Amino acid sequence: KIHGLPADYWDVYPARVYAVTAEALAAVARKYIRPDALQVVVVGDGARLKPVLEKYGTVQMYSTSGAPK
């Protein structure tokens, strides 16, 4: 009610999600996702993750306070 959704919103939501085709999803991805500007954030043990992630591109590491390492 707060967001003005219809009473059956959650009843029909799963069917609407499952109705999305792979082709429609791919079309949206091609329109909005730019692989040349893609960034991935990974949280964990940098010493273990960095060698694995470097296979995919440049890895920049930061401390928990956000300072570059």
Summary of the structure (lengths in Angstrom):
residues: 69
radius of gyration: 19.6
end to end distance: 47.0
largest distance: 50.5
contacts: 85
relative contact order: 0.07
helix: 46%
strand: 3%
